[in-house]
Amino acid sequence: MDLHVKMPYGSTSWPLHIEADLLEPGVRTARSAEPANEHDELRIVREALAAPIGSRRLREIVQPGESVAIIVNDITRLTRTDLMLEPLFEELAQAGVADDDVFIMFALGIHRRQTEAERRQIVGDAIYNRVRTYDHDCRDAAGLVHIGRTSFGNEVWINRRVWEADRIILTGEIIYHLIAGYSGGRKSLVPGVAGFETTTFNHRMIFHPGSRSGLLDGNPAHEDLLQACRLGRPDFLLNVVLRPDGALARAVAGHYDEAHRAGCRAVDEILSIDINEPYDLLIASAGGHPVDIDLRQAHKGLENACLALKPGGSIVFFAECPDGAGIRSFEDYINRYDDDRAMRAALEREFVVGGHKAYWVARLGRLYDVHLVSSLPEAFVRRCHFTPLWLEQAENRIMQLLAALPPGARVGVLPHSAFTLPVAANRAEVV
Protein backbone atom coordinates (compact mmCIF):
# COMPACT_ATOMS: atom_id res chain seq x y z
CA MET A 1 0.00 0.00 0.00
CA ASP A 2 1.40 3.40 -1.02
CA LEU A 3 0.95 5.53 2.08
CA HIS A 4 1.04 9.25 2.69
CA VAL A 5 0.68 9.53 6.46
CA LYS A 6 1.20 12.26 9.02
CA MET A 7 2.91 10.82 12.08
CA PRO A 8 1.84 12.73 15.22
CA TYR A 9 4.72 14.24 17.15
CA GLY A 10 3.89 16.46 20.11
CA SER A 11 1.54 19.16 18.88
CA THR A 12 2.75 18.79 15.28
CA SER A 13 3.17 15.94 12.80
CA TRP A 14 5.83 14.51 10.50
CA PRO A 15 4.95 13.53 6.89
CA LEU A 16 5.75 9.95 5.87
CA HIS A 17 5.58 8.53 2.34
CA ILE A 18 6.21 4.81 2.32
CA GLU A 19 5.11 1.48 0.84
CA ALA A 20 3.66 -0.32 3.88
CA ASP A 21 0.55 -1.59 5.63
CA LEU A 22 -1.42 1.00 7.57
CA LEU A 23 -2.29 -0.29 11.04
CA GLU A 24 -5.26 1.78 12.13
CA PRO A 25 -8.57 0.66 13.65
CA GLY A 26 -11.03 0.16 10.82
CA VAL A 27 -8.32 -0.22 8.16
CA ARG A 28 -7.29 -3.87 8.42
CA THR A 29 -10.17 -5.16 10.48
CA ALA A 30 -13.94 -5.34 10.28
CA ARG A 31 -14.09 -3.76 13.74
CA SER A 32 -14.44 -0.12 12.88
CA ALA A 33 -15.53 2.85 14.90
CA GLU A 34 -18.69 4.60 13.85
CA PRO A 35 -17.44 8.12 13.19
CA ALA A 36 -19.24 10.63 15.34
CA ASN A 37 -20.28 13.86 13.71
CA GLU A 38 -18.66 16.52 15.88
CA HIS A 39 -22.01 18.28 16.20
CA ASP A 40 -23.53 15.12 17.64
CA GLU A 41 -20.91 14.44 20.33
CA LEU A 42 -22.82 16.22 23.09
CA ARG A 43 -25.94 14.34 22.06
CA ILE A 44 -24.09 11.02 22.40
CA VAL A 45 -22.99 11.93 25.94
CA ARG A 46 -26.49 13.10 26.90
CA GLU A 47 -27.98 9.85 25.58
CA ALA A 48 -25.56 7.85 27.73
CA LEU A 49 -26.56 9.88 30.80
CA ALA A 50 -30.23 9.34 29.98
CA ALA A 51 -29.81 5.55 29.78
CA PRO A 52 -27.33 4.64 32.53
CA ILE A 53 -26.10 1.06 32.86
CA GLY A 54 -26.80 -0.62 36.21
CA SER A 55 -27.84 2.63 37.86
CA ARG A 56 -30.55 5.23 38.20
CA ARG A 57 -30.08 8.51 36.38
CA LEU A 58 -27.70 10.90 38.08
CA ARG A 59 -30.52 13.43 38.57
CA GLU A 60 -32.37 10.77 40.57
CA ILE A 61 -29.36 10.02 42.80
CA VAL A 62 -28.16 13.46 43.88
CA GLN A 63 -30.28 15.61 46.19
CA PRO A 64 -30.35 19.42 46.54
CA GLY A 65 -27.86 20.65 49.12
CA GLU A 66 -25.54 17.64 48.79
CA SER A 67 -21.86 18.23 48.06
CA VAL A 68 -20.64 16.65 44.82
CA ALA A 69 -17.07 15.69 43.86
CA ILE A 70 -16.40 15.23 40.15
CA ILE A 71 -13.11 13.44 39.47
CA VAL A 72 -11.53 14.24 36.11
CA ASN A 73 -8.31 13.20 34.35
CA ASP A 74 -5.17 15.32 34.37
CA ILE A 75 -3.26 16.90 31.48
CA THR A 76 -1.46 13.64 30.58
CA ARG A 77 -4.67 12.08 29.24
CA LEU A 78 -6.56 12.86 26.03
CA THR A 79 -10.01 12.62 27.58
CA ARG A 80 -12.30 15.37 26.22
CA THR A 81 -13.29 16.22 29.81
CA ASP A 82 -14.94 19.45 28.71
CA LEU A 83 -17.27 17.39 26.50
CA MET A 84 -18.49 15.43 29.51
CA LEU A 85 -18.83 18.27 32.00
CA GLU A 86 -21.54 20.30 30.26
CA PRO A 87 -24.05 17.39 30.18
CA LEU A 88 -23.07 16.41 33.74
CA PHE A 89 -23.82 19.88 35.04
CA GLU A 90 -27.15 19.79 33.19
CA GLU A 91 -28.02 16.61 35.10
CA LEU A 92 -26.95 18.15 38.39
CA ALA A 93 -29.03 21.25 37.68
CA GLN A 94 -32.05 19.01 37.07
CA ALA A 95 -31.41 17.54 40.52
CA GLY A 96 -31.41 21.02 42.04
CA VAL A 97 -27.68 21.04 42.84
CA ALA A 98 -26.05 24.47 42.95
CA ASP A 99 -22.61 25.15 41.48
CA ASP A 100 -21.36 26.15 44.94
CA ASP A 101 -21.96 22.57 46.10
CA VAL A 102 -19.82 21.06 43.31
CA PHE A 103 -16.05 20.81 43.02
CA ILE A 104 -13.70 19.18 40.52
CA MET A 105 -10.75 17.06 41.63
CA PHE A 106 -8.03 16.40 39.09
CA ALA A 107 -6.95 12.75 39.30
CA LEU A 108 -3.20 13.31 39.27
CA GLY A 109 -2.39 9.92 40.72
CA ILE A 110 1.37 10.19 41.25
CA HIS A 111 1.85 12.71 38.42
CA ARG A 112 3.21 16.24 38.76
CA ARG A 113 1.04 19.18 39.77
CA GLN A 114 -0.60 21.11 36.95
CA THR A 115 -0.47 24.77 36.01
CA GLU A 116 -3.58 26.90 36.17
CA ALA A 117 -3.53 27.09 32.37
CA GLU A 118 -3.56 23.29 32.17
CA ARG A 119 -6.46 22.98 34.62
CA ARG A 120 -8.41 25.57 32.65
CA GLN A 121 -7.61 23.80 29.37
CA ILE A 122 -8.95 20.48 30.68
CA VAL A 123 -12.35 21.66 31.90
CA GLY A 124 -12.87 24.69 29.66
CA ASP A 125 -13.20 28.34 30.62
CA ALA A 126 -16.93 28.25 31.38
CA ILE A 127 -16.70 25.44 33.94
CA TYR A 128 -13.38 26.64 35.37
CA ASN A 129 -14.94 29.99 36.19
CA ARG A 130 -18.04 28.37 37.74
CA VAL A 131 -16.75 25.81 40.24
CA ARG A 132 -13.84 25.10 42.56
CA THR A 133 -11.02 22.91 41.23
CA TYR A 134 -8.25 21.06 43.07
CA ASP A 135 -5.18 19.00 42.18
CA HIS A 136 -4.93 15.74 44.09
CA ASP A 137 -1.71 15.30 46.08
CA CYS A 138 -0.87 11.65 46.71
CA ARG A 139 1.79 12.50 49.33
CA ASP A 140 -0.25 14.91 51.46
CA ALA A 141 -0.89 12.73 54.52
CA ALA A 142 -3.29 15.23 56.07
CA GLY A 143 -5.28 15.30 52.83
CA LEU A 144 -5.78 11.52 52.76
CA VAL A 145 -8.12 9.20 54.65
CA HIS A 146 -7.85 5.43 55.15
CA ILE A 147 -11.02 3.68 53.94
CA GLY A 148 -10.17 -0.01 54.15
CA ARG A 149 -8.06 -2.87 52.85
CA THR A 150 -8.41 -5.03 49.73
CA SER A 151 -8.23 -8.84 49.82
CA PHE A 152 -4.77 -8.50 48.25
CA GLY A 153 -3.61 -6.59 51.33
CA ASN A 154 -3.61 -3.10 49.79
CA GLU A 155 -4.29 -0.40 52.40
CA VAL A 156 -6.54 2.07 50.59
CA TRP A 157 -6.00 5.77 51.22
CA ILE A 158 -7.91 8.32 49.14
CA ASN A 159 -8.32 12.06 48.95
CA ARG A 160 -10.07 13.32 52.10
CA ARG A 161 -11.97 16.08 50.30
CA VAL A 162 -13.39 13.55 47.83
CA TRP A 163 -14.26 11.06 50.57
CA GLU A 164 -16.11 13.68 52.60
CA ALA A 165 -18.29 14.74 49.66
CA ASP A 166 -21.85 13.43 49.75
CA ARG A 167 -21.60 12.19 46.16
CA ILE A 168 -18.66 11.05 44.03
CA ILE A 169 -18.80 11.09 40.22
CA LEU A 170 -16.06 9.43 38.15
CA THR A 171 -15.20 10.61 34.65
CA GLY A 172 -12.51 9.53 32.23
CA GLU A 173 -11.52 7.85 28.99
CA ILE A 174 -11.24 4.11 28.42
CA ILE A 175 -8.28 2.82 26.44
CA TYR A 176 -5.96 -0.15 26.90
CA HIS A 177 -3.79 -0.15 30.03
CA LEU A 178 -0.59 -2.17 30.42
CA ILE A 179 -1.26 -3.32 33.98
CA ALA A 180 -4.97 -2.88 34.70
CA GLY A 181 -6.22 -4.09 31.32
CA TYR A 182 -8.12 -0.90 30.55
CA SER A 183 -8.03 2.64 31.85
CA GLY A 184 -11.12 4.48 33.06
CA GLY A 185 -13.72 3.25 35.53
CA ARG A 186 -12.26 2.42 38.94
CA LYS A 187 -8.90 4.02 38.04
CA SER A 188 -10.34 7.52 38.50
CA LEU A 189 -10.60 6.82 42.22
CA VAL A 190 -7.58 4.54 42.63
CA PRO A 191 -4.93 5.50 41.68
CA GLY A 192 -6.44 8.79 40.47
CA VAL A 193 -7.06 10.29 43.92
CA ALA A 194 -5.30 7.65 46.05
CA GLY A 195 -2.31 7.79 48.34
CA PHE A 196 1.17 7.06 47.04
CA GLU A 197 1.53 3.80 48.96
CA THR A 198 -1.84 2.54 47.72
CA THR A 199 -0.74 3.11 44.14
CA THR A 200 2.68 1.58 44.74
CA PHE A 201 1.14 -1.59 46.15
CA ASN A 202 -1.01 -2.04 43.05
CA HIS A 203 1.87 -1.36 40.66
CA ARG A 204 3.85 -4.20 42.26
CA MET A 205 1.56 -6.58 40.36
CA ILE A 206 3.29 -5.84 37.03
CA PHE A 207 5.12 -9.17 37.02
CA HIS A 208 1.92 -11.23 37.27
CA PRO A 209 1.08 -12.70 33.84
CA GLY A 210 -2.56 -11.65 34.25
CA SER A 211 -1.66 -7.98 34.63
CA ARG A 212 -1.78 -7.03 30.96
CA SER A 213 -3.64 -5.04 28.34
CA GLY A 214 -7.14 -6.07 27.36
CA LEU A 215 -7.82 -8.33 30.36
CA LEU A 216 -10.10 -7.72 33.36
CA ASP A 217 -11.15 -11.09 34.77
CA GLY A 218 -8.18 -12.84 36.30
CA ASN A 219 -6.15 -9.65 36.29
CA PRO A 220 -5.03 -9.06 39.90
CA ALA A 221 -4.15 -5.41 39.29
CA HIS A 222 -7.67 -4.73 38.03
CA GLU A 223 -9.31 -6.73 40.78
CA ASP A 224 -7.32 -4.89 43.46
CA LEU A 225 -8.33 -1.53 41.97
CA LEU A 226 -11.97 -2.60 41.72
CA GLN A 227 -12.05 -3.63 45.36
CA ALA A 228 -10.44 -0.33 46.35
CA CYS A 229 -13.00 1.57 44.29
CA ARG A 230 -15.82 -0.38 45.91
CA LEU A 231 -14.55 0.79 49.30
CA GLY A 232 -14.77 4.38 48.04
CA ARG A 233 -18.44 3.92 47.07
CA PRO A 234 -18.60 6.21 44.02
CA ASP A 235 -22.15 7.13 43.04
CA PHE A 236 -21.93 7.46 39.27
CA LEU A 237 -19.60 7.07 36.29
CA LEU A 238 -19.35 8.77 32.91
CA ASN A 239 -16.63 7.47 30.57
CA VAL A 240 -15.88 8.01 26.89
CA VAL A 241 -14.16 5.98 24.20
CA LEU A 242 -12.31 8.13 21.68
CA ARG A 243 -11.07 7.37 18.22
CA PRO A 244 -7.32 7.88 17.68
CA ASP A 245 -8.00 11.31 16.16
CA GLY A 246 -9.73 12.36 19.40
CA ALA A 247 -13.28 12.22 18.06
CA LEU A 248 -15.91 10.69 20.32
CA ALA A 249 -16.81 7.12 19.41
CA ARG A 250 -18.86 6.00 22.41
CA ALA A 251 -20.01 7.15 25.86
CA VAL A 252 -21.10 4.99 28.78
CA ALA A 253 -22.66 6.04 32.07
CA GLY A 254 -23.98 4.47 35.25
CA HIS A 255 -22.47 1.98 37.70
CA TYR A 256 -18.69 2.27 38.11
CA ASP A 257 -18.14 -1.41 37.20
CA GLU A 258 -21.03 -2.37 34.91
CA ALA A 259 -20.83 0.74 32.75
CA HIS A 260 -17.05 0.52 32.64
CA ARG A 261 -17.18 -3.07 31.37
CA ALA A 262 -19.55 -1.98 28.62
CA GLY A 263 -17.03 0.68 27.70
CA CYS A 264 -14.21 -1.88 27.66
CA ARG A 265 -16.19 -4.01 25.21
CA ALA A 266 -16.55 -0.94 23.02
CA VAL A 267 -12.79 -0.39 23.16
CA ASP A 268 -12.24 -3.91 21.84
CA GLU A 269 -14.66 -3.26 18.99
CA ILE A 270 -13.17 0.11 18.13
CA LEU A 271 -9.46 0.14 18.99
CA SER A 272 -8.09 -3.39 18.52
CA ILE A 273 -6.73 -4.53 15.16
CA ASP A 274 -6.14 -8.06 13.88
CA ILE A 275 -2.91 -8.68 11.99
CA ASN A 276 -2.08 -11.90 10.15
CA GLU A 277 1.66 -11.92 10.80
CA PRO A 278 3.97 -9.69 12.87
CA TYR A 279 6.14 -7.14 11.09
CA ASP A 280 9.88 -6.89 10.43
CA LEU A 281 9.82 -3.08 10.56
CA LEU A 282 7.33 -0.68 12.09
CA ILE A 283 7.11 3.08 11.83
CA ALA A 284 4.97 4.13 14.78
CA SER A 285 3.91 7.15 16.80
CA ALA A 286 2.54 7.27 20.32
CA GLY A 287 -0.11 9.61 18.94
CA GLY A 288 1.14 13.11 19.73
CA HIS A 289 0.27 15.37 22.63
CA PRO A 290 -0.63 14.54 25.38
CA VAL A 291 0.16 10.83 25.06
CA ASP A 292 3.81 11.64 24.25
CA ILE A 293 4.15 14.37 26.91
CA ASP A 294 6.87 12.28 28.58
CA LEU A 295 8.45 8.86 28.18
CA ARG A 296 6.42 7.45 31.07
CA GLN A 297 3.27 8.05 29.00
CA ALA A 298 4.71 7.45 25.52
CA HIS A 299 6.08 4.09 26.57
CA LYS A 300 2.52 2.71 26.65
CA GLY A 301 2.23 3.24 22.91
CA LEU A 302 5.63 1.65 22.35
CA GLU A 303 4.52 -1.46 24.24
CA ASN A 304 1.39 -1.69 22.09
CA ALA A 305 3.34 -1.21 18.87
CA CYS A 306 5.83 -3.94 19.72
CA LEU A 307 2.94 -6.42 19.91
CA ALA A 308 2.84 -6.15 16.11
CA LEU A 309 6.62 -6.59 15.74
CA LYS A 310 8.66 -9.75 15.25
CA PRO A 311 11.12 -10.57 18.05
CA GLY A 312 14.29 -8.64 17.22
CA GLY A 313 12.43 -6.51 14.67
CA SER A 314 13.06 -2.81 14.15
CA ILE A 315 10.82 0.08 15.10
CA VAL A 316 11.13 3.82 14.54
CA PHE A 317 9.01 5.41 17.25
CA PHE A 318 7.92 9.06 17.30
CA ALA A 319 7.37 10.54 20.79
CA GLU A 320 8.44 14.10 21.55
CA CYS A 321 8.59 13.76 25.39
CA PRO A 322 8.99 17.50 26.19
CA ASP A 323 8.61 16.71 29.92
CA GLY A 324 11.46 14.20 29.85
CA ALA A 325 11.08 10.84 31.55
CA GLY A 326 8.08 12.07 33.56
CA ILE A 327 9.25 10.94 37.00
CA ARG A 328 12.65 11.18 38.69
CA SER A 329 12.75 7.55 39.79
CA PHE A 330 12.48 6.50 36.13
CA GLU A 331 15.66 8.43 35.35
CA ASP A 332 17.40 7.13 38.48
CA TYR A 333 16.76 3.51 37.51
CA ILE A 334 17.92 4.04 33.94
CA ASN A 335 21.16 5.62 35.17
CA ARG A 336 21.76 3.18 38.03
CA TYR A 337 21.20 -0.21 36.36
CA ASP A 338 22.72 -1.54 33.15
CA ASP A 339 19.84 -3.72 31.92
CA ASP A 340 16.25 -4.79 32.54
CA ARG A 341 17.22 -7.96 34.39
CA ALA A 342 19.11 -5.98 37.01
CA MET A 343 16.14 -3.61 37.27
CA ARG A 344 13.69 -6.46 37.78
CA ALA A 345 15.84 -7.95 40.52
CA ALA A 346 15.95 -4.56 42.26
CA LEU A 347 12.19 -4.10 41.93
CA GLU A 348 11.54 -7.53 43.37
CA ARG A 349 13.69 -6.59 46.37
CA GLU A 350 12.02 -3.18 46.82
CA PHE A 351 9.37 -1.90 44.43
CA VAL A 352 9.80 1.69 43.25
CA VAL A 353 7.12 3.43 41.20
CA GLY A 354 8.86 4.82 38.13
CA GLY A 355 11.52 2.14 38.37
CA HIS A 356 9.00 -0.25 36.86
CA LYS A 357 8.74 2.02 33.82
CA ALA A 358 12.52 1.96 33.42
CA TYR A 359 12.38 -1.84 33.55
CA TRP A 360 9.72 -1.99 30.85
CA VAL A 361 11.62 0.43 28.60
CA ALA A 362 14.95 -1.37 28.99
CA ARG A 363 13.24 -4.69 28.33
CA LEU A 364 11.89 -3.42 25.02
CA GLY A 365 15.37 -2.15 24.18
CA ARG A 366 16.73 -5.67 24.69
CA LEU A 367 14.00 -7.44 22.72
CA TYR A 368 13.72 -5.07 19.76
CA ASP A 369 15.79 -2.67 17.68
CA VAL A 370 14.18 0.58 18.89
CA HIS A 371 14.93 3.93 17.25
CA LEU A 372 13.37 6.73 19.31
CA VAL A 373 12.57 10.05 17.64
CA SER A 374 12.27 12.48 20.56
CA SER A 375 13.61 15.59 22.26
CA LEU A 376 15.18 13.52 25.06
CA PRO A 377 18.94 13.75 25.71
CA GLU A 378 20.84 11.28 23.55
CA ALA A 379 22.76 9.81 26.48
CA PHE A 380 19.55 9.03 28.35
CA VAL A 381 17.98 7.38 25.29
CA ARG A 382 21.06 5.17 24.87
CA ARG A 383 20.83 4.18 28.55
CA CYS A 384 17.29 2.99 27.69
CA HIS A 385 18.95 0.71 25.10
CA PHE A 386 17.33 2.70 22.28
CA THR A 387 18.97 4.47 19.34
CA PRO A 388 18.31 8.23 19.68
CA LEU A 389 17.12 10.25 16.69
CA TRP A 390 16.25 13.88 16.21
CA LEU A 391 13.23 14.60 14.02
CA GLU A 392 15.40 15.70 11.10
CA GLN A 393 17.25 12.36 11.21
CA ALA A 394 14.14 10.20 10.95
CA GLU A 395 13.82 10.02 7.17
CA ASN A 396 17.40 8.87 6.59
CA ARG A 397 17.17 6.24 9.30
CA ILE A 398 13.91 4.86 7.88
CA MET A 399 15.50 4.64 4.43
CA GLN A 400 18.52 2.79 5.89
CA LEU A 401 16.30 0.30 7.71
CA LEU A 402 14.20 -0.31 4.61
CA ALA A 403 17.31 -0.92 2.52
CA ALA A 404 18.56 -3.52 5.00
CA LEU A 405 15.37 -5.59 4.94
CA PRO A 406 15.39 -8.98 3.19
CA PRO A 407 13.03 -9.66 0.26
CA GLY A 408 9.44 -10.22 1.37
CA ALA A 409 9.89 -8.42 4.68
CA ARG A 410 6.76 -6.93 6.20
CA VAL A 411 6.57 -3.19 6.91
CA GLY A 412 3.82 -1.49 8.88
CA VAL A 413 2.86 2.04 9.92
CA LEU A 414 1.04 2.61 13.20
CA PRO A 415 0.26 6.32 13.70
CA HIS A 416 -1.66 6.15 17.02
CA SER A 417 -0.13 3.32 19.01
CA ALA A 418 -1.24 4.56 22.44
CA PHE A 419 -4.83 3.93 21.33
CA THR A 420 -4.35 0.75 19.32
CA LEU A 421 -3.91 -2.85 20.46
CA PRO A 422 -2.54 -5.09 17.69
CA VAL A 423 -3.59 -8.73 17.95
CA ALA A 424 -1.27 -11.05 16.01
CA ALA A 425 -2.39 -14.68 15.77
CA ASN A 426 1.11 -16.05 15.03
CA ARG A 427 3.24 -13.78 17.17
CA ALA A 428 5.91 -15.58 19.19
CA GLU A 429 6.02 -14.85 22.91
CA VAL A 430 9.08 -12.81 23.95
CA VAL A 431 10.59 -12.66 27.42
Secondary structure, 3 states (H helix, E strand, C coil): CEEEEEEEECCEEEEEEEECEECCCCCCCCCCCCCCCHHHHHHHHHHHHHCCECCCCHHHHCCCCCCEEEEEECCCCCCCHHHHHHHHHHHHHHCCCCHHHEEEEEECCCCCCCCHHHHHHHHCHHHHCCCEEEECCCCCHHHEEEEEECCCCCEEEEEHHHHHCCEEEEEEECCEECCCEECCHHHHCCCCCECHHHHHHHHHHHHCCCCCCCCCCCCHHHHHHHHHHHHHCCCEEEEEEECCCCCEEEEEEECCCHHHHHHHHHHHHHHEEEECCCEEEEEEECCCCCCCCCHHHHHHHHHHHHCCEEEEEEEEEECCCCCCCCCHHHHHHHHHCCCHHHHHHHHHHCCCCCHHHHHHHHHHHHHCEEEEECCCCHHHHHHCCCEEECHHHHHHHHHHHHHCCCCCCCEEEECCCCCCEEEECCCCCCC
